[in-house]
Amino acid sequence: MRGSGVLAASAVAVVVAGCSAPSTDPVPVEAEAPFVCDGVPARGAELLTGIEDPEVEQTGERESEFWTFRCAVLDGDGDTVLSVLWQTIEGHGWGAPQEYRDELSETQNAVAIEADAPGGGYVTGPARRPNGRWVCDDSRMVHVELFETVEGRDGFEDVARFVESLVPWTCGGEEFPEAEES
């Protein structure tokens, strides 16, 4: 029986060594390549979802006046765990950009996003399912929805930092970085 205790202890050590806690690195506020979808930095998506090298679906276009463009980050079951949507707010009944920002500021748990760009934004929603929106002065908007916060991370802080990293091509005048082909 004595040898089985050593074997059991070894098995526990292997199981514990194979587990890893989520990264505590902050979500970068400056996006860098690689990008999992056009404009969606891989490192930020990984930290938000806890998924390395995720599957993604990119839909829509950014070339029309009233554009909608979306990146869905998927888990191993094919369910969306992170959605990043760019669109214009015109024609959606949200009013002018400042009116919509004012409305966002009054929603559940609203926390202002700090970014050096025209417009403004907030992270809102329940703590386990935060979503952030940045509304540019010219009616363009990015909406980031995290379907479940990674255990041990601050979803509101993560989403705010992620939105900040997307602002340069949302309303800062920079070109959308293209995703790398895989």
C-alpha positions in Angstrom: 0.0 0.0 0.0 2.9 2.3 0.7 3.8 2.5 -3.0 0.3 3.5 -4.0 0.5 6.7 -1.9 3.6 7.8 -3.8 1.8 7.1 -7.1 -1.2 9.0 -6.0 0.9 12.0 -4.9 2.7 11.9 -8.2 -0.6 11.9 -10.1 -1.8 14.9 -8.1 1.4 16.8 -8.8 1.0 16.1 -12.6 -2.6 17.3 -12.5 -1.7 20.5 -10.6 1.2 21.2 -12.8 -1.0 20.9 -15.9 -3.5 23.5 -14.6 -2.7 27.1 -15.1 -4.4 30.1 -13.6 -5.6 32.8 -16.0 -3.1 35.5 -16.9 -3.2 38.5 -14.7 -1.5 40.6 -17.3 -3.5 43.8 -18.1 -5.3 44.0 -21.4 -3.1 46.2 -23.6 -4.5 49.7 -24.3 -2.3 49.8 -27.5 -3.2 47.1 -30.0 -0.4 45.2 -31.7 -0.3 42.5 -34.3 -1.3 39.8 -34.6 -5.0 40.4 -35.1 -7.6 37.6 -35.0 -10.0 39.6 -37.1 -9.5 42.9 -38.8 -9.0 45.4 -36.0 -9.2 42.8 -33.2 -5.8 42.3 -31.4 -5.2 38.6 -30.6 -3.5 39.4 -27.2 -6.5 41.4 -25.9 -9.0 38.8 -27.1 -7.0 36.0 -25.4 -6.9 37.9 -22.1 -10.6 38.7 -22.2 -11.7 35.1 -23.0 -8.9 33.0 -21.6 -8.7 31.2 -25.0 -5.4 31.0 -26.9 -5.6 31.0 -30.7 -9.4 31.1 -30.8 -11.7 30.4 -33.8 -13.3 33.6 -35.1 -16.0 34.6 -37.5 -15.7 37.9 -39.3 -18.8 39.3 -41.0 -20.0 42.6 -42.6 -18.2 45.4 -44.2 -16.7 48.8 -43.4 -16.9 50.4 -46.8 -20.5 51.8 -46.8 -22.0 54.9 -45.2 -24.1 52.9 -42.8 -21.7 50.1 -42.1 -21.8 47.1 -39.8 -18.7 44.9 -39.2 -18.5 42.2 -36.6 -15.9 39.8 -35.2 -17.1 36.9 -33.1 -14.5 35.0 -31.0 -15.7 31.4 -30.4 -15.0 28.9 -27.7 -14.3 25.2 -28.4 -18.1 24.5 -28.8 -18.5 27.2 -31.4 -20.3 29.6 -29.0 -19.6 33.3 -29.1 -17.6 34.3 -26.0 -16.6 37.8 -27.3 -18.3 40.0 -29.8 -16.7 43.1 -31.3 -19.1 45.2 -33.5 -18.4 48.3 -35.4 -21.3 50.3 -36.8 -22.8 53.7 -37.2 -25.5 54.7 -34.8 -27.4 56.6 -37.5 -30.8 55.1 -38.3 -30.9 52.9 -35.2 -33.0 55.2 -33.1 -30.3 56.1 -30.7 -30.2 59.8 -31.6 -27.1 62.0 -31.9 -23.8 60.7 -30.6 -23.9 62.9 -27.4 -27.5 61.8 -26.7 -26.5 58.2 -27.0 -23.4 58.7 -24.8 -25.6 60.4 -22.2 -28.0 57.4 -22.3 -25.2 55.0 -21.8 -23.9 56.9 -18.8 -27.2 56.3 -17.1 -27.3 52.5 -17.6 -26.6 49.7 -15.2 -23.1 50.0 -13.5 -21.9 52.5 -16.1 -18.2 53.2 -15.8 -16.5 55.8 -18.1 -13.8 54.6 -20.5 -10.8 56.9 -20.7 -9.3 57.2 -24.2 -7.6 60.0 -26.1 -10.0 60.2 -29.1 -13.1 62.1 -30.2 -16.2 60.9 -28.5 -16.8 58.9 -25.3 -17.8 55.6 -24.0 -18.8 53.4 -21.1 -18.6 49.9 -19.8 -22.1 48.7 -18.6 -24.0 45.6 -17.6 -23.7 43.0 -15.0 -20.2 42.3 -13.6 -20.0 38.8 -15.2 -21.1 40.0 -18.6 -19.7 43.5 -19.2 -20.0 45.3 -22.5 -18.3 48.5 -23.6 -19.2 51.1 -26.2 -17.2 54.0 -27.6 -19.3 56.4 -29.6 -17.4 58.7 -31.9 -18.5 62.3 -32.6 -19.2 61.3 -36.2 -21.7 58.5 -35.3 -19.3 55.6 -35.6 -19.3 53.2 -32.7 -17.5 50.1 -31.4 -19.4 47.7 -29.1 -17.5 45.0 -27.2 -19.5 42.4 -25.5 -17.8 39.8 -23.2 -20.2 36.9 -22.6 -18.5 35.8 -19.4 -15.7 37.3 -17.4 -12.7 35.0 -16.9 -12.4 33.8 -13.3 -10.0 36.0 -11.4 -10.1 38.9 -13.8 -11.9 42.3 -13.6 -14.2 42.2 -16.7 -15.1 45.9 -16.5 -11.4 46.9 -16.5 -10.5 44.4 -19.2 -13.3 45.6 -21.5 -12.5 49.3 -20.9 -8.9 48.7 -21.8 -9.8 46.6 -24.8 -12.2 49.3 -26.2 -9.4 51.9 -25.7 -7.1 49.8 -27.9 -9.7 49.8 -30.7 -10.4 53.5 -30.7 -7.6 54.5 -33.1 -9.4 52.9 -36.1 -12.9 53.4 -34.8 -12.7 57.2 -34.7 -9.0 58.1 -34.5 -8.5 58.1 -38.3 -6.1 55.2 -38.4 -6.5 52.3 -40.9 -8.1 49.1 -39.7 -5.2 46.6 -39.1 -5.9 43.4 -41.1 -6.1 40.0 -39.6 -3.3 37.6 -40.5 -4.3 34.7 -42.7 -4.0 31.4 -41.0 
